[in-house]
């Protein structure tokens, strides 16, 4: 790695450590990511293990976050539910970015052409349908499940990344370094890959964090209405759905998964806000 690259990396690392928003977000997000990773090898109890005599128990030394209406350990379910929510949101956002970004770059490279018009009008059509409606359409054909939730959220993310990448790329096609690349004989695909994409990558990363938090909310919403992750696999949205009739009797049953969703989304959003400041020194200085 060159000295310039090392210096830039050190500057970004210093900015990250100096960003209160990024650090708080990283800690909150890291807690749930760590819980999800640990759940692969250990949970206090089996996430699907029922213990009816101990149902709706409040938090105690035996069950740190209490038990649900089937006597299942809430902490174990939260840990496995974190794995489910993070995996669904991460894959869905990755799917949306992997398809939407090349479409946006292609539209920007052929600005004003038929290809540009078809791509953007297609994105407008998809964007008109919210993720929940797309999920209803998909599950009506293929049935509910985590995979179909990923597809629904991923489809919803495609026009987001397509619009963002096209808008960011359009301003770069008029820059001197792109014109120099065209004079050198490079084609549109090569210019997009070698010159445009690296210069809009920071913007895409920040947007990905925002879409990731929205993906967690969407996964919880789909599970809540029965279109997402199906039992016996725990899901934060399904836990909220099961707890809605027992809030007065055992508030912790609804409070714990609700807080898990809120804190995770808050953590990811704070990380995204911090990354925006880190990648934009002028914005960082204006806030400072």
matplotlib code that plots the C-alpha trace (Angstrom):
import matplotlib.pyplot as plt

x = [0.0, 1.3, 2.1, -0.9, -3.1, -1.7, -2.1, -5.7, -6.5, -5.0, -7.0, -10.2, -9.4, -8.6, -11.9, -13.8, -12.3, -13.1, -16.7, -19.0, -21.9, -20.0, -18.5, -21.9, -23.5, -20.6, -20.9, -24.7, -24.5, -21.6, -23.5, -26.2, -23.8, -21.8, -25.0, -25.9, -22.4, -22.4, -25.9, -24.3, -22.4, -24.2, -27.4, -28.5, -31.3, -32.6, -34.3, -37.3, -37.2, -40.6, -41.1, -44.8, -44.7, -42.3, -44.2, -44.3, -41.7, -40.2, -36.4, -34.5, -31.2, -32.4, -33.8, -32.1, -34.8, -37.7, -39.7, -42.5, -46.0, -44.5, -41.8, -39.1, -36.1, -36.4, -32.6, -32.0, -34.7, -33.3, -29.9, -31.1, -33.6, -30.6, -29.0, -32.2, -32.8, -29.2, -28.8, -32.1, -31.3, -27.7, -28.4, -31.4, -29.4, -26.5, -28.9, -30.4, -26.9, -25.5, -28.3, -29.2, -25.7, -24.8, -28.2, -27.6, -24.1, -25.4, -28.1, -25.7, -23.3, -26.1, -27.8, -30.8, -30.8, -33.5, -31.6, -31.6, -35.3, -36.1, -34.0, -35.3, -39.0, -38.6, -37.1, -40.0, -42.4, -40.7, -40.4, -44.1, -44.6, -43.6, -41.6, -44.7, -46.8, -44.1, -43.8, -47.6, -47.4, -44.4, -45.8, -49.2, -47.3, -44.5, -45.6, -44.2, -40.6, -37.2, -36.0, -39.1, -38.7, -35.1, -36.3, -39.1, -36.7, -34.0, -36.3, -37.4, -33.7, -32.8, -34.3, -32.8, -29.3, -30.0, -31.2, -28.4, -25.6, -27.0, -27.3, -23.8, -22.3, -23.8, -21.8, -18.6, -19.1, -18.3, -15.1, -11.7, -10.3, -13.3, -12.8, -9.2, -10.1, -12.5, -9.8, -7.5, -10.0, -11.6, -15.2, -18.2, -18.1, -14.4, -14.7, -17.7, -15.8, -12.4, -13.2, -16.9, -17.6, -14.5, -15.5, -19.1, -18.3, -18.4, -21.9, -23.1, -21.6, -23.4, -26.7, -26.2, -26.1, -29.4, -31.0, -29.7, -31.5, -34.7, -34.1, -34.2, -37.5, -38.9, -38.0, -39.6, -42.7, -43.0, -42.5, -45.1, -47.8, -46.7, -45.0, -41.4, -39.4, -41.6, -41.7, -39.9, -37.1, -37.2, -37.7, -38.1, -41.2, -42.8, -42.0, -43.8, -46.7, -47.1, -46.7, -49.4, -52.1, -49.9, -48.5, -50.5, -49.8, -46.1, -44.7, -41.2, -42.4, -43.1, -40.6, -37.4, -37.8, -39.1, -36.0, -33.8, -35.2, -35.0, -31.4, -30.2, -31.8, -30.5, -27.0, -26.9, -28.3, -25.7, -23.0, -24.4, -24.4, -20.9, -19.7, -21.2, -19.1, -16.0, -16.2, -17.1, -14.5, -16.3, -19.4, -17.4, -15.7, -19.1, -20.6, -17.5]
y = [0.0, 3.5, 6.2, 8.2, 5.2, 4.6, 8.2, 8.3, 5.1, 6.6, 9.8, 7.8, 5.7, 8.8, 10.4, 7.3, 7.2, 10.9, 10.6, 10.2, 9.2, 6.5, 5.0, 4.9, 3.3, 0.8, -0.3, -0.7, -2.5, -4.6, -5.9, -7.4, -8.6, -10.3, -11.9, -13.2, -14.7, -16.3, -17.8, -20.1, -21.9, -21.1, -19.8, -20.1, -22.4, -23.9, -21.1, -23.3, -25.3, -24.9, -25.0, -24.5, -24.5, -21.5, -19.5, -15.6, -15.5, -12.1, -11.5, -13.6, -15.2, -18.3, -16.4, -13.0, -11.5, -13.7, -16.3, -16.1, -17.7, -21.1, -20.8, -20.2, -18.2, -14.7, -14.0, -17.1, -16.1, -12.5, -13.9, -16.2, -13.5, -11.1, -13.6, -13.8, -10.1, -9.2, -11.9, -11.0, -7.3, -7.8, -10.1, -8.1, -4.8, -6.6, -7.9, -4.5, -2.8, -5.6, -5.1, -1.4, 0.0, -1.4, -0.3, 3.2, 3.3, 2.1, 4.7, 7.5, 6.3, 6.4, 9.5, 10.5, 7.3, 4.6, 2.5, 5.3, 5.8, 2.1, 1.7, 4.7, 4.2, 0.6, 1.8, 4.2, 1.3, -0.9, 2.1, 2.6, -0.7, -0.8, -3.8, -5.1, -5.1, -6.8, -9.4, -10.0, -10.6, -13.0, -15.0, -15.3, -17.3, -19.0, -18.8, -17.0, -17.4, -15.7, -16.3, -14.6, -11.7, -11.3, -11.2, -8.6, -6.3, -6.8, -5.8, -2.7, -1.7, -2.0, 1.4, 3.1, 2.2, 2.7, 6.3, 7.1, 5.7, 7.3, 10.8, 10.5, 9.2, 11.9, 14.7, 12.7, 12.1, 15.8, 15.8, 16.1, 12.7, 11.0, 13.0, 12.1, 8.4, 8.8, 10.4, 7.5, 5.2, 3.6, 2.5, 3.3, 0.1, 0.4, 4.0, 3.2, 0.4, 2.1, 5.7, 6.3, 3.5, 4.1, 7.8, 7.1, 4.1, 6.2, 7.5, 4.0, 2.7, 5.4, 4.6, 0.9, 1.5, 3.4, 0.7, -1.9, -0.3, -0.1, -3.7, -4.7, -2.8, -4.4, -7.9, -7.3, -5.9, -8.9, -11.4, -9.4, -10.0, -13.6, -13.1, -13.3, -15.8, -18.7, -20.6, -22.3, -19.9, -16.9, -13.5, -10.2, -9.2, -12.6, -12.2, -8.8, -10.3, -13.1, -10.7, -8.2, -9.9, -10.3, -6.8, -6.1, -9.5, -9.7, -6.4, -7.8, -10.2, -7.2, -4.8, -6.9, -7.5, -4.0, -2.6, -4.9, -3.5, 0.1, -0.2, -2.0, 0.4, 3.3, 1.9, 1.4, 4.9, 6.4, 4.5, 5.8, 9.4, 9.0, 7.5, 10.5, 12.8, 10.7, 10.5, 14.2, 16.3, 19.6, 18.4, 17.2, 20.6, 22.4, 20.3, 20.7]
z = [0.0, -0.9, 1.6, 0.4, 0.9, 4.4, 5.4, 4.1, 6.1, 9.2, 8.8, 8.4, 11.5, 13.5, 12.3, 13.3, 16.8, 17.1, 16.0, 19.0, 16.8, 15.0, 18.2, 20.0, 17.0, 16.6, 20.2, 20.0, 16.7, 17.9, 20.9, 18.8, 16.1, 18.8, 20.3, 16.9, 16.4, 19.9, 19.2, 16.6, 19.3, 22.6, 24.1, 27.7, 26.7, 23.5, 21.6, 20.8, 24.1, 25.9, 29.7, 30.2, 34.1, 33.9, 31.3, 31.5, 34.3, 34.9, 34.6, 37.2, 37.8, 35.9, 33.0, 32.7, 30.4, 31.6, 29.6, 27.1, 27.0, 26.2, 28.8, 26.2, 27.4, 26.1, 26.0, 23.9, 21.5, 21.3, 20.4, 17.7, 16.5, 16.1, 13.8, 11.8, 11.5, 10.7, 8.1, 6.3, 6.3, 5.3, 2.4, 1.2, 1.2, -0.6, -3.2, -3.8, -4.0, -6.3, -8.8, -8.3, -8.5, -11.9, -13.3, -12.0, -13.5, -16.8, -16.8, -16.1, -18.8, -21.3, -20.0, -22.2, -24.1, -24.3, -21.9, -19.3, -19.7, -19.4, -16.3, -14.5, -15.4, -14.3, -11.0, -10.6, -11.0, -8.4, -6.0, -6.1, -4.3, -0.7, 0.6, 2.5, -0.6, -2.6, 0.2, 0.0, -3.7, -3.4, -0.5, -2.3, -4.9, -3.0, 0.6, 3.6, 4.8, 5.4, 1.8, 0.4, 2.9, 1.6, -2.0, -1.1, 0.8, -1.8, -4.7, -2.8, -2.4, -6.1, -7.1, -4.0, -5.1, -8.8, -8.2, -5.9, -8.1, -11.2, -9.5, -8.1, -11.3, -13.5, -11.8, -12.4, -16.1, -16.7, -14.6, -16.2, -15.1, -16.8, -20.0, -20.0, -19.7, -22.7, -24.7, -23.8, -25.5, -22.5, -22.9, -20.7, -18.8, -18.0, -17.0, -14.7, -13.0, -12.7, -12.2, -11.4, -8.9, -6.6, -6.3, -5.3, -3.1, 0.1, -0.7, -1.4, 1.9, 3.9, 2.1, 2.7, 6.5, 6.2, 4.1, 6.6, 9.5, 7.3, 6.4, 10.0, 10.5, 7.3, 8.4, 11.8, 10.2, 7.8, 10.6, 12.7, 10.1, 9.5, 6.1, 7.2, 9.3, 10.4, 13.7, 15.3, 14.2, 16.5, 15.1, 16.9, 14.9, 15.6, 19.3, 19.3, 17.5, 20.0, 22.9, 21.9, 23.9, 27.0, 27.5, 30.7, 32.1, 31.3, 29.9, 29.4, 26.7, 24.4, 25.9, 25.3, 21.5, 21.0, 22.7, 20.6, 17.4, 18.6, 19.8, 16.8, 14.3, 16.5, 16.5, 12.7, 12.0, 14.3, 12.5, 9.2, 10.5, 11.7, 8.4, 6.6, 8.7, 8.3, 4.5, 4.2, 6.1, 5.2, 6.9, 9.9, 10.3, 10.0, 12.8, 14.9]

ax = plt.figure().add_subplot(projection="3d")
ax.plot(x, y, z, "-o")
ax.set_aspect("equal")
plt.show()
